[in-house]
Amino acid sequence: MTMKPKAKKFRIRRPDTAAAARPEEVPEAAPAKPEGLPRFAKTASGEAKAQTPSDAAPKSGTTDIEAIRSEGLTGRQLRLARRVAQKHGLEPASDYDAVRLLRARGIDPFRRSTMLELVVPETAAGDAGQGGGTAAQAAVPAVQPDGCKPGTQLPQTVPAGKTNLPSTQTASPAERRAAEIMKIQQELAKRRRKKMALLLTRLAFFVLLPTLIAGYYFYVVATPMYATKSEFLILKAENSASSMGSLFSGTQFATNQDAIAVQSYLMSKDAMLRLDRDEGFRSHYQQEWIDPIQRLDEDASTEDAFAVYERNIDIGYDPTEGVVKMEIQAADPETAARFSRALIGYAEDRVDNLSLRKRSNAVTDAEVGLEEAQAERQDAQEKLVRLQQQGSVIDPEGRIAALRTQISNIEVQLQEKRLTLQALLDNARPNSSRVEGARGDVRRLEALLEDLNAQMNTATTGEDSLAEKAVQIQLAQADLATRDLMLQTALERLEQARRDADSQARYLTTSVEPVASEDPSYPRSFENTILAFLIFSGIYLMISLTASILREQVSS
């Protein structure tokens, strides 16, 4: 807690009369100043100065009231002089007379109390004088001089060559406090400068130095890399046979899976190994003039080569547009363009292979379906032939219709014969021969009708009836017609599958052809240097924060 220094209030005097208004300090009880004893008075600088009677004579002799008036004393000083005079038992006629009487007795008229009241014996006064106290400025002699009352405290005679005065170097409490605060501030500033120097050292070692090394690599050591960009998209062949299948044929949703599959293939080890076999991928990146960081070792494994492949080949797919974007980096622009064209060819082959299996499976399935349809149609036809052979009637319905026609005709003839016989019997004298002939015809027609009815009953009732056989034959004919339709459909499916297998279902169209670049695209020296600075700064910041937190946890 900082406490503000409190300044003491001092009496206000005029500069020209300050020395005249302060005589030497004399004890209050001393009626007269013994001769031969030194007096102490404070100079303008605040130091206590021993005075002899001869030094104080001019001021103590100033008893003329007019001279006192000419000193220009203030009203407060005059009132203070009157109170001091009354305290000492004097009866002044005026304030100036009080000043005169007090000076005549050797008493400072402008002090409420004298400092000699706090004087201790000589031994204690010496100790107090060494400690810097202001109350022990003088010592009291053990033996009082002649003419003094017992108990009167007078200044002690200072031995020759020995002075016990306050030090001029002693500062006030405010000055000491200010000096201590200044010292603390200097120590804090020194500590801050030390910490700042350590911080700058750490930053230079952990951030600036790695950044300079990275910048030196990017600007001086790194081998320039040439980038070749290309774009291609996959289209689906138009198919008018299926309206729902051709609904999304013109959009990217129709080939979304194919494009993703092609992207995955181009970023795989299979594509890298194929590129190495065809175009010499490893040998290109194993050249000695490539910097050590980007160079591929002579005895590098497949994993190391694949890491270089992934670092120098960037392939992305945009699902909103259905475009596959590819960027290839190489130490030579022509090599980069050659690698790009080779990868585009691999992508086209992969697209064909993705749909080839599907087309082959479609042809195989169509052939199997055709064989099944043919076998089922043959079974239906054989069943129909067996039903027709079992009934010995090719057309049971026609046979039943013929029987119905014959029965109808016999019934008509029988009715006619019966009418003829009745007409003959209605005669008065019927011809017996004709009557017998008519009766014979009726009997024969009835017998024939019964036979026909028996055949008709046999054909329409029972398990082996013509009606049952007719129904079975109708079902067999319907089954045969269905198998014929299925066989026709299987034939059409087989023909369509063969046409699809012969044609290309997916097309890879190159929208941006790979062109060799004239200027190197990588490394981007400035951007990479700034990025390295940010990375090292972030790492240092994280480590510093972690260390500070751990230090705080340990200290707490």
C-alpha positions in Angstrom: 0.0 0.0 0.0 1.5 3.4 -1.0 1.0 6.2 1.4 1.2 9.8 0.2 3.8 11.9 2.0 2.3 14.7 4.2 4.1 18.0 4.1 4.4 20.0 7.2 3.0 23.5 7.4 5.7 26.1 8.1 5.3 29.7 9.0 5.4 32.2 6.3 8.1 34.8 6.5 9.6 37.3 4.2 12.9 36.3 2.8 14.7 39.5 3.9 13.5 39.3 7.5 13.7 35.5 8.1 17.2 35.6 9.5 16.4 38.5 11.8 13.3 36.9 13.1 15.0 33.7 14.3 17.4 34.2 17.2 19.2 31.3 18.8 17.3 28.7 20.7 17.2 29.3 24.5 15.3 27.3 27.1 12.0 28.8 28.2 12.9 28.9 31.9 16.2 30.8 31.4 15.8 34.4 32.4 19.1 35.4 30.9 21.7 33.9 28.7 24.9 33.1 30.5 27.9 34.4 28.8 30.4 32.0 27.3 27.8 29.3 26.3 27.2 28.6 22.6 23.7 29.0 21.0 22.2 27.0 18.2 20.2 28.5 15.4 19.1 27.2 12.0 20.4 28.8 8.9 18.3 29.3 5.8 19.3 25.9 4.5 17.8 24.2 7.6 21.2 23.2 9.2 21.8 23.8 12.9 24.6 26.2 13.5 26.4 26.9 16.8 26.6 30.6 17.6 28.6 32.4 20.1 27.3 35.4 22.1 29.1 37.7 19.9 27.3 36.3 16.8 23.9 36.8 18.3 24.5 40.2 19.8 23.3 42.3 16.9 19.9 40.5 16.8 19.4 40.4 20.6 20.2 44.1 20.8 17.5 45.0 18.4 15.1 46.3 21.0 14.0 49.5 19.3 10.3 49.2 18.5 10.8 51.3 15.3 13.4 48.8 14.1 11.0 46.0 14.9 8.3 47.7 12.9 10.6 48.1 10.0 11.1 44.3 9.8 7.7 43.9 8.3 6.4 41.2 10.6 3.0 39.7 9.8 0.0 39.8 12.0 0.3 36.0 12.7 3.9 36.5 13.9 2.9 39.4 16.2 0.0 37.4 17.7 2.3 34.4 18.2 4.9 36.8 19.9 2.2 38.1 22.3 1.1 34.5 23.3 4.8 33.5 23.9 5.3 36.7 26.0 2.2 35.9 28.1 3.4 32.3 28.5 6.7 33.6 30.0 4.9 36.0 32.4 5.6 39.2 30.5 3.2 42.1 30.2 3.9 43.8 26.8 2.2 47.0 26.0 1.8 46.0 22.3 2.7 43.2 19.9 5.9 44.9 18.9 6.7 45.4 22.6 6.2 41.7 23.1 8.8 41.0 20.4 11.2 43.5 22.0 10.8 42.0 25.5 11.2 38.4 24.3 14.3 39.3 22.3 15.7 41.1 25.3 15.4 37.9 27.3 16.9 35.9 24.5 13.7 34.0 23.5 12.5 33.4 20.0 9.2 35.2 19.9 7.9 33.2 16.9 8.1 29.7 18.4 5.4 28.0 20.4 7.9 25.7 22.2 11.7 25.4 22.1 13.5 22.3 20.9 15.6 22.3 24.1 12.8 20.8 26.0 13.5 17.5 24.2 17.2 17.5 24.9 18.5 14.4 26.7 21.7 13.9 28.6 25.1 13.8 26.8 25.4 10.0 26.3 21.9 9.7 25.0 22.3 12.8 22.9 25.4 11.3 21.2 23.5 8.1 20.3 20.5 10.0 19.1 22.7 12.3 17.0 24.2 9.3 15.2 20.7 7.9 14.4 19.7 11.1 12.6 17.2 12.3 15.2 16.3 16.0 15.3 15.5 16.2 19.0 19.1 15.6 20.2 20.8 18.5 18.5 22.5 19.6 21.7 23.3 18.2 25.1 22.6 19.4 28.6 25.6 19.7 31.0 25.5 17.7 34.2 26.5 20.8 36.2 24.5 24.0 35.8 26.5 27.2 35.3 26.5 29.9 37.9 23.5 32.1 38.0 21.1 29.5 36.6 18.2 28.0 38.4 18.3 24.3 39.1 16.7 22.2 36.3 17.3 24.8 33.7 18.3 23.2 30.4 21.0 25.2 28.5 23.0 24.3 25.4 26.2 22.3 26.2 29.5 23.6 25.2 30.7 21.8 22.1 34.3 20.5 22.5 36.8 21.9 20.1 37.0 20.0 16.8 33.8 18.1 17.5 30.4 19.0 16.1 27.2 17.0 16.4 25.1 18.6 13.7 22.4 17.1 11.5 23.8 15.6 8.3 23.2 17.7 5.2 22.7 14.4 3.3 19.6 13.3 5.3 16.6 13.5 3.0 13.0 13.9 4.0 10.7 10.8 4.1 9.1 11.8 0.8 12.5 12.1 -0.9 13.5 8.7 0.5 10.2 7.2 -0.6 10.7 8.7 -4.1 14.3 7.4 -4.2 13.1 3.9 -3.2 10.3 4.0 -5.8 12.8 5.1 -8.4 15.1 2.3 -7.5 12.2 -0.2 -7.8 11.3 1.2 -11.1 14.9 0.9 -12.3 15.0 -2.7 -11.2 11.6 -3.4 -12.9 12.9 -1.7 -16.1 16.1 -3.7 -15.9 14.1 -6.9 -15.4 11.8 -6.0 -18.3 14.8 -5.4 -20.6 16.3 -8.7 -19.6 13.0 -10.5 -20.3 12.6 -8.7 -23.6 16.1 -9.7 -24.6 15.4 -13.3 -23.7 12.1 -13.2 -25.6 13.8 -11.8 -28.7 16.5 -14.4 -28.4 14.0 -17.2 -28.3 12.0 -15.7 -31.1 15.1 -15.4 -33.2 16.2 -19.0 -32.5 12.8 -20.7 -32.8 10.9 -18.6 -35.3 13.2 -16.2 -37.3 16.0 -18.7 -37.9 13.8 -21.5 -39.2 11.9 -19.0 -41.3 15.2 -17.8 -42.8 16.3 -21.3 -43.5 12.9 -22.1 -45.2 13.1 -18.9 -47.2 16.6 -19.7 -48.3 15.5 -23.1 -49.5 12.5 -21.8 -51.4 14.4 -18.9 -53.0 17.8 -20.6 -53.7 17.8 -24.4 -53.3 14.4 -25.6 -54.4 14.1 -26.9 -58.0 11.5 -25.1 -60.1 8.5 -27.3 -60.9 6.3 -26.9 -64.0 2.6 -27.6 -63.6 0.3 -28.8 -66.4 -3.5 -28.5 -65.8 -6.2 -30.4 -67.6 -9.9 -31.1 -67.3 -12.1 -33.9 -68.5 -15.7 -35.2 -68.0 -17.4 -38.5 -68.4 -20.6 -38.7 -70.6 -23.2 -41.5 -70.9 -24.3 -42.8 -74.2 -27.8 -41.9 -75.3 -30.3 -44.8 -74.9 -33.8 -44.2 -76.4 -35.1 -47.6 -75.3 -35.7 -46.5 -71.7 -37.2 -43.2 -71.0 -36.5 -43.3 -67.3 -32.9 -44.3 -68.0 -32.4 -41.4 -70.3 -33.9 -38.9 -67.8 -30.6 -38.1 -66.1 -28.3 -39.0 -69.1 -27.5 -35.4 -69.9 -26.6 -34.4 -66.3 -23.6 -35.1 -64.0 -25.7 -37.4 -61.8 -25.7 -40.1 -64.5 -21.9 -40.4 -64.3 -21.2 -39.4 -60.7 -20.1 -42.8 -59.6 -18.0 -43.3 -62.7 -16.2 -40.0 -62.2 -15.5 -40.8 -58.5 -14.2 -44.2 -59.5 -11.9 -42.7 -62.1 -10.5 -40.2 -59.6 -9.8 -43.0 -57.1 -8.1 -45.0 -59.7 -5.8 -42.2 -60.9 -4.7 -41.5 -57.3 -3.9 -45.2 -56.6 -0.7 -47.2 -56.7 -1.9 -49.1 -59.8 -2.0 -45.9 -61.8 1.5 -44.9 -60.5 3.0 -48.2 -61.4 1.4 -48.1 -64.8 2.8 -44.6 -65.4 6.2 -45.7 -64.2 6.2 -48.6 -66.7 4.9 -46.5 -69.6 6.5 -43.1 -69.0 9.3 -43.6 -66.5 7.9 -41.8 -63.5 10.6 -42.9 -61.1 13.5 -42.1 -63.4 12.3 -38.6 -63.9 12.2 -37.7 -60.2 15.5 -39.6 -59.5 17.6 -37.1 -61.6 20.6 -35.6 -59.7 19.9 -32.0 -60.5 16.6 -32.1 -58.5 17.0 -30.8 -55.0 17.4 -33.4 -52.2 14.0 -32.7 -50.7 12.0 -33.3 -53.9 14.4 -35.9 -55.3 13.5 -39.6 -55.2 16.3 -41.9 -54.0 17.7 -44.5 -56.3 16.7 -47.4 -53.9 13.4 -45.9 -53.0 10.6 -48.3 -52.3 7.1 -48.2 -53.8 5.7 -46.4 -50.8 8.3 -43.6 -51.2 7.6 -43.3 -54.9 3.8 -43.2 -54.2 4.4 -40.4 -51.7 6.2 -38.4 -54.4 3.3 -39.3 -56.8 0.7 -38.0 -54.3 2.7 -34.8 -53.7 3.2 -33.9 -57.4 -0.2 -35.0 -58.8 -3.4 -33.3 -57.7 -6.8 -34.7 -59.0 -10.1 -33.3 -57.9 -13.7 -33.9 -58.8 -16.4 -31.2 -58.9 -19.8 -32.8 -58.3 -21.8 -29.7 -59.2 -20.3 -29.6 -62.7 -19.2 -33.3 -63.1 -15.7 -32.2 -64.2 -12.5 -33.9 -63.1 -9.6 -31.4 -62.7 -6.0 -32.6 -62.8 -2.8 -30.8 -62.1 0.6 -32.5 -62.6 4.0 -31.2 -61.5 7.3 -32.2 -63.0 10.8 -30.8 -63.3 10.3 -30.5 -67.1 7.3 -28.9 -68.8 7.1 -31.5 -71.6 7.3 -34.3 -69.1 4.4 -32.9 -67.1 2.3 -32.7 -70.3 3.3 -36.2 -71.2 2.3 -37.5 -67.8 -1.0 -35.7 -68.0 -1.9 -37.2 -71.4 -1.0 -40.7 -70.2 -3.2 -40.4 -67.1 -6.1 -39.2 -69.3 -5.7 -42.3 -71.4 -5.7 -44.5 -68.3 -8.9 -42.8 -67.2 -10.6 -43.5 -70.5 -9.6 -47.2 -70.4 -10.9 -47.4 -66.8 -14.2 -46.0 -67.9 -14.5 -48.6 -70.6 -13.6 -51.3 -68.2 -16.2 -50.2 -65.7 -19.0 -50.6 -68.2 -17.5 -53.6 -70.1 -18.3 -56.1 -67.3 -21.8 -54.7 -67.1 -22.4 -55.1 -70.8 -20.9 -58.7 -70.8 -23.1 -59.7 -67.9 -26.1 -58.3 -69.8 -25.4 -60.5 -72.9 -24.9 -63.5 -70.7 -28.1 -62.9 -68.9 -30.0 -62.4 -72.1 -28.7 -65.7 -73.5 -29.7 -67.6 -70.4 -33.2 -66.1 -70.6 -33.6 -67.1 -74.2 -32.6 -70.7 -73.5 -35.1 -70.9 -70.7 -37.9 -69.4 -72.9 -37.2 -71.9 -75.6 -37.3 -74.9 -73.2 -40.6 -73.7 -71.7 -42.2 -73.2 -75.1 -41.2 -76.7 -76.1 -42.7 -78.2 -73.0 -46.0 -76.3 -73.6 -46.2 -77.5 -77.2 -45.5 -81.2 -76.2 -48.3 -81.0 -73.6 -50.8 -79.7 -76.2 -49.9 -82.6 -78.6 -50.3 -85.2 -75.9 -53.8 -83.9 -75.0 -54.8 -84.0 -78.5 -53.5 -87.6 -78.9 -55.2 -88.8 -75.7 -58.6 -87.8 -76.9 -58.2 -89.1 -80.5 -59.9 -85.9 -81.4 -58.1 -83.0 -82.8 -61.0 -80.6 -82.1 -63.3 -81.7 -79.2 -65.3 -78.6 -79.5 -66.1 -79.3 -83.1 -67.1 -82.9 -82.3 -69.5 -81.6 -79.6 -70.9 -79.1 -82.0 -71.5 -81.8 -84.6 -73.3 -84.0 -82.2 -75.5 -81.1 -81.2 -76.3 -80.4 -84.8 -77.2 -84.1 -85.5 -79.4 -84.2 -82.4 -81.3 -81.1 -83.6 -81.8 -82.6 -87.1 -83.0 -86.0 -85.8 -85.4 -84.2 -83.4 -86.8 -82.2 -86.3 -87.2 -85.3 -88.5 -88.8 -87.2 -85.6 -91.4 -84.5 -85.1 -92.2 -84.6 -88.8 -92.6 -88.3 -88.8 -94.8 -88.2 -85.7 -97.0 -85.6 -87.4 -97.2 -87.7 -90.5 -98.2 -90.8 -88.5 -100.9 -88.8 -86.6 -102.2 -87.5 -89.9 -102.5 -91.1 -91.3 -104.2 -92.3 -88.1 -106.7 -89.5 -88.3 -108.2 -90.9 -91.6 -111.4 -93.0 -91.3 -109.9 -95.7 -93.3 -106.1 -95.3 -92.8 -103.7 -97.1 -95.1 -102.1 -99.7 -92.9 -99.0 -100.0 -94.9 -98.3 -96.3 -94.7 -99.2 -96.3 -91.0 -96.7 -99.1 -90.4 -94.1 -97.3 -92.4 -94.6 -94.1 -90.5 -94.4 -95.9 -87.2 -91.2 -97.6 -88.3 -89.6 -94.2 -89.2 -90.6 -92.8 -85.8 -89.0 -95.8 -84.0 -85.8 -95.5 -86.0 -85.6 -91.8 -85.4 -86.1 -92.2 -81.6 -83.4 -94.9 -81.4 -81.0 -92.6 -83.3 -81.8 -89.7 -81.0 -81.2 -91.8 -78.0 -77.8 -92.8 -79.3 -76.9 -89.3 -80.1 -78.0 -88.1 -76.6 -75.9 -90.9 -75.1 -72.9 -89.7 -77.1 -73.6 -86.2 -76.1 -73.7 -87.1 -72.4 -70.5 -89.0 -72.7 -68.8 -86.0 -74.3 -69.9 -83.4 -71.7 -69.7 -85.3 -68.4 -67.0 -87.4 -66.7 -63.3 -87.2 -66.4 -62.6 -88.3 -70.0 -65.4 -86.2 -71.5 -64.8 -84.1 -74.6 -65.6 -80.9 -72.6 -62.8 -81.6 -70.1 -60.4 -82.4 -72.8 -61.4 -79.2 -74.6 -60.7 -77.1 -71.5 -57.3 -78.7 -71.1 -56.5 -78.2 -74.7 -57.5 -74.5 -74.4 -55.2 -74.1 -71.4 -52.3 -75.8 -73.2 -52.8 -73.5 -76.2 -52.8 -70.4 -74.0 -49.6 -71.5 -72.3 -48.0 -72.1 -75.6 -49.0 -68.6 -76.8 -47.4 -67.2 -73.6 -44.2 -69.1 -74.1 -44.1 -67.9 -77.7 -44.3 -64.3 -76.4 -41.6 -64.8 -73.8 -39.4 -66.4 -76.4 -39.8 -63.4 -78.6 -39.0 -61.0 -75.7 -35.9 -63.0 -74.8 -34.7 -62.8 -78.5 -35.2 -59.0 -78.5 -33.3 -58.7 -75.2 -30.4 -60.7 -76.5 -30.2 -58.6 -79.6 -30.2 -55.4 -77.5 -27.5 -56.7 -75.1 -25.3 -57.6 -78.0 -25.8 -54.2 -79.6 -24.9 -52.5 -76.2 -21.9 -54.8 -75.8 -20.6 -53.8 -79.3 -21.1 -50.1 -78.6 -19.4 -47.8 -76.0 -21.7 -46.9 -73.0 -19.4 -44.2 -71.5 -17.4 -41.5 -73.2 -14.5 -39.5 -71.7 -14.4 -36.0 -73.2 -11.3 -33.8 -72.5 -12.5 -30.2 -72.0 -9.0 -28.7 -71.3 -6.2 -30.3 -73.1 -2.8 -30.6 -71.3 -0.4 -27.9 -72.6 3.3 -27.6 -71.5 3.9 -24.4 -69.4 6.7 -22.0 -70.1 7.3 -20.6 -66.6 7.7 -22.7 -63.4 4.6 -22.7 -61.1 6.3 -24.0 -58.0 7.7 -23.3 -55.5 5.8 -20.2 -54.5 8.7 -18.7 -52.6 7.0 -15.7 -50.9 3.8 -17.5 -50.0 5.7 -20.5 -48.7 8.0 -18.4 -46.6 5.1 -16.5 -45.0 3.4 -19.8 -44.4 6.6 -21.2 -42.7 6.7 -18.1 -40.5 3.1 -18.5 -39.4 3.6 -22.2 -38.7 6.8 -21.7 -36.6 5.1 -18.8 -34.8 2.1 -21.0 -34.0 4.3 -23.8 -32.7 6.3 -21.4 -30.5 3.1 -19.8 -29.2 1.6 -23.2 -28.3 4.7 -24.4 -26.6 5.0 -21.1 -24.7 1.4 -21.2 -23.5 1.8 -24.8 -22.5 4.9 -24.1 -20.5 3.3 -21.1 -18.8 0.3 -23.1 -17.8 2.4 -26.0 -16.5 4.6 -23.5 -14.6 1.6 -21.8 -13.0 0.1 -25.2 -12.0 3.4 -26.3 -10.4 3.9 -23.0 -8.6 0.3 -23.0 -7.3 
